[in-house]
Amino acid sequence: MALYLFTGDEWLRERAVERLKRELFGKDPSAWSETQLDGEDFRVARFVEALQSPSLFADGVLIHVKRIEKLGEPLDLLPQLGRAHTLRTHIIFEGEKLDKRGKFYKKIAETAKVQDYTHPNRRDLPTVAAQLLKEYGVKLSGQGFRYLLENVEGDLSRIGREAEKLNLYAHGREISQEELRGILFHDKEGDLFAALDALMERRPSAIRGIEAIVEGGEEAGKLFFILAGQIRSLLKIQALAEQKMSSQEIAAKTGDFSWLVAKRIKTAQGIPRERLISFLHRLHQEDVRIKRGERQPEESLWSLVLEWIYPDARTAAQQPEDYALLLAR
C-alpha cells in the first residue's frame, strides 16, 4: 500500500494530485478502480468497502480523500492504513491542512509521501510564476512578465490558465507587453483591474470601464471590497513614503512588488491623506446603507465613483459628458 499526503495551496496541490494520477494510471485510467471520498461526509465503512471490493478487472485501487481537514481525528481509520493488500493500493489524502500534533497525521507521515504546498508570498510569486510559464513554454519580455504579475494579483490558478492560453497563441515565440495586453484579459476580471487602476488615478475613462464591468454581471459588493483594499494600500504606502523610505524598502515591509509600490506612490502623490481616509469612511457608510436596504449596491457604487473622480462641481463641469453619464444612471 502506498500513502500520499498533499496539503497547502489548493491549486498547487490539486495540480500535484493530477500529475500523480497520470503517473499511476499511465495510458489506461480505466484499468484502475478509483474512489473519491470527501472529508465532510466521510464514513470509514465506505473507505473499507472501496479498499476491499475493487472491480475484478482492476489492475489496482486508488482512493482519493479530499478536504481531509474536515476529518478531525478519525482514529478508527488508522488500523486500515496498516493492512497489506494483494492488489496495488494507493491512497491519496488531500486538503488544506492537518494538525501535525495529531495521531492521524503522525500515522500517515510515518509511511506516506508528504508534500506541503505553501501558498507563495509576493516575494516568492515571481519565481513560481516563472516556473509555470517555463513549463508551458511561454516566453515573455521583462515588461510583459511584470504586467502579468501585477494584473493577476497573486492568483496562481489564474497564472496557470493564462499560461496555457498564451502557449496556444505564441507557439514558443516571445510575447511583447503590447501583445500580452491584448491577449491576456478577454474576461471581465482583467478589465476590472484596468478600470480600478484608472479609478485610483482618477481618470474619467474609469467610468466607462466600470460601467462595462457592472453590465457584464460583476457584483457591486466585490467592487466595494476591492476599492477598500486599494485605498488602504495607498494610505499605508503613502505613510511609509513620508518616512523617506524607498520603493524597495516599502516593498520589503509590505510584501508588495517594488514596481507596484512605485506605481502606487505615484498614484498617492497629490491626494491628501484626509481625502483617502474620508473616502474609506464613505465606502463603509454606503456598505451600511446597502445592508439596511436604503440603497441599491449599484446606486452606491456610482455615487462613490462620482465623488472620487470629481471631488467638486467645478471639476465635474469640465468633463460634462462623463458627469452626465453617471447622473443618468
N, C-alpha and C positions, 0 to 999 in steps of 0.2 A: 504494500500500500504506500502511495506517495501523497504527502500532505503539502499544501501550498497555502500561504497566508499573504494576502495583499491588503494593505491599509494605506490611508493617506488621501492625497488628492484624487478626487473622483475620476477625472478624465484620464489621468496618468495610470491609475490602477486598472481601470476598465480596458485601457489600451493594452496593458501588460497581460491581462487575462486573455484577451482575444489572441494575442501573439502566442501565448502558451497553448491555447486550444489548437491553433493552426499547426504547431509543432507536434502535438499529441495525435491529432486526427490524421495528419498527412493529407492525402488527396481524397480520402473517403470518410467524411464525418459520420455517414450513416452506419458505419461498421461499429460505432461505439454506442453504448446505452447512456445517454446523458439525462440527468435530472436536475432541474433548477429549483431551489428552495429559498424562502425568504425568512429572515430573522424575525420579522414582525409576527408571523403566524407559524413559526417553526414547531414541528412535532417530531420527537425522537422516533416514534413508530414509523413515520413516513420516511425518515432518513434510513432506518434499518431495512425497510422494505426495498428502497432503491438500492441499497448496498447488497442485499442478499437475493434479490429476484430480478436480475438483469434478463434481457432477451436471450433466448437460447442461441441466437445467431450473432450475438455481440462479441467483438474482439476484446472489449474492455468496458469498465464502468467509470463514468465521470459524474461526480456530484458537486454541484456549484451552489454554495450557500451564500446569498447576498445579504447585505445590511447586518453583518454579524454584531454590530454594536447593540442591536435590539435583543440579542440572545441573553444578555446578562451572564450568569454563571451556570450553564446547563451541565451540571456535574454528572447527570445520568447519561450524557452523551460520551463522556470520556472513555468508558470501557470499550465502546465500539471502535474507537480510534486505534486501539492496540491489537485488534484481532487480524490474523492473517487471512487472506482470501486467494483463491486459486487463480481467478482472473486478474488481469492488470487493473488495479483500482487507483483512481486519482481523485482526491477530494480537495476542492478549492474553497477556502473561506475568504470572503471579500467584504470589506466595509470601511467606514471612516476611521474607526479606531477600536482598540481593545485595551482594557486595563491590564498593563503588563505585570501588575502585582497579583492578579487573579490566577486561580488554579487552572482555569480553562486556557488562558494564554500560555502559561508555563508548560502545560502539557503539549500544546500544539508546537510551541517553539523548540521542544526537545528534538523533534524529528522533521519538522516542516521546513520548507524553503521560505523564509520570511523576507518579504520585500515591502518596505515602507516608503511611500512616495510623498515626501513633504511638498506642499504647495510652494513653488518658488516665490521668494520675495522680489521686490523690484530690482534688487542688485543682481539676483541670480537669473531673472527672467530673460535678459538678452542672450545669455549662454544657452538656456533651454530652447529659446525660440530659434537660435541659430542652428542648433542640432536638429530641430524639427524640419526647418527649411532644407537642410542638407539631406535629410532622409528622403524628402520629396523631390530632391534635385532642383530646388528653386534658388535662383541667384538674383539678389537684389543689390542695387547700388547702396552706398552708405546712407545717403539721404532717404532712400526708399525703405531701408531697414528701420531707421528711426521713425519714419512716418507710420509704418505698420505697428510698431510697439506703442506709439503714442495713441493710436486710434482703437486698438483692441483692448486697452485698459487692463492688461494683465490676464485676460481670458484665454487660457491655454487651448480650450476646445475650439475657440474662435480662430486662434492661430493655426491649429491643425486643419480646420475646414478651409481657411483661406489658402494655406499652403497647397492643399490638394487641388483647389481651383486654379491657382497660379501655375502649378505644374502642367495642367492640361492646356493652359493658354500659351505658355512660353516655350515648351519643348526643349528646356535646357539652356536657353539663352538668357542673358542678364536682362532684368526688367528695370526700367528707369522709374524715378519717382512719379513723373507725369503719367506714365502708363499705369502705374500702380494706383494712382488716384482715380483713374477712370475705370479700372477693373475691380478694385478691392471691394467697394461697397455698392452693390446693387440692391441692398436691402435698407430698411428704414433705420437700423441701428447705426450704420455708418453715417447716414445722413444726419442722424441725431447728434453725433459728436461734432460734425461740421457746423450744424446750426447752433449748438451750445457754445462752440468756440466763437462764432460770430456774435452771439448774445453777450458773452463775457466781455468782448471787446466793444460792445455797444454799437455794433454796426447794424443799420436798418435792414440789411439783407437777411438778418436773422429772422425777421418777421415771416418772410415767405418760406424760409427753411422750416421753421417750427409749424407753420400752417400745413405744410406738406406732411410733416411727421404726424400731426394730430389727425389729419384726414386719412392717413394711412392706417389708423387704428391704434396708435400708441396711447397708453393710458396717461392721463394728466398726472396721476399720483406718482408715476415713475419720474416724470419730469421734475416735479417738486422735490423729490428725494435727491436727484442728481444736481439740481440747481443749488440746494442747500449745501451739498458736499463741495461744489465748486466755490461757493462763497467762503466756506470755512477754510478751504485750501488757500484762497487768496489772502485771507486775513492772517493765517499762520505764516505764509511766506513773506507777506508784507512786514510783519513784526520782526522776523529774523533778518530781513534785508536792512531794516532800520538799525540793526545792531552791527552793520558793516560786514555781515557775513557774505562770502562769495556764493555763487550758484552751486559750486561743488560742495562747499561746507553745508549749505542748506539741504542739498540733496542727501548728504550723509546723515543728516539729523532727521529728515522726514521720510527717507526711504524712497523718494521720487527720483526720476531720471534727471540728470543735471540740465539737459536741454529743455525738459519740460518745466523745470524750475525757472530757467532763464526766460522762457516764454511767459510764465505766469507773473514773474517780476515785472516784465514789460507791460502786461495787461493791468497790473495793480497800480502802476505809476499814474499819478493824476487822479486816482479815485480815493477820496478821503476815507479814512478808516471808519468815521462815523456813518458814512453812507453805506458801506459794506455791512456794518452792524445793523443799521436801520433796515436794510433790505432783508437781512436774515430774520429780523423780527416780523417783517411783513409776510415772509413765507410762512412763519409759524401762525400768524393771525389768520391768513387765508386758509391754512390747513384746518384750524379750529372751526372756521365758518363753514367749511365744506362738511365737516363731521357733524355739525349741528343742523345741517340741511338748509343753511341760509343762502348758500351759493352753489352753483354747479362747478365742478372741477375746471372745466374748460373756461368758464367765465372768469374764475380767479386767475387762471394761468395767463390769459390775455391782459388782465388788469396789471399783473406784475411785469409782464413783458413791456407794456406801455410805460410803466413807471421807470423801469430800468433804462430803457433806450432813450426815452425823452423825459429827463428829470424836471423840465419846466415847460410851460406852454410856449415860450418863445422858441425853444429848440424844436418843439413839435411843429410849429408853424413853418419852419424852414424845410420840413420834409412832409408836405401836405398829403402826398399820395400814400405813403406808408402809414401816416397817422390816421387817415380816413379809412384805410383798410382795417385797422384794428377797431376803430369806433363802429364800423359797420357790422362787426361780428355779433 
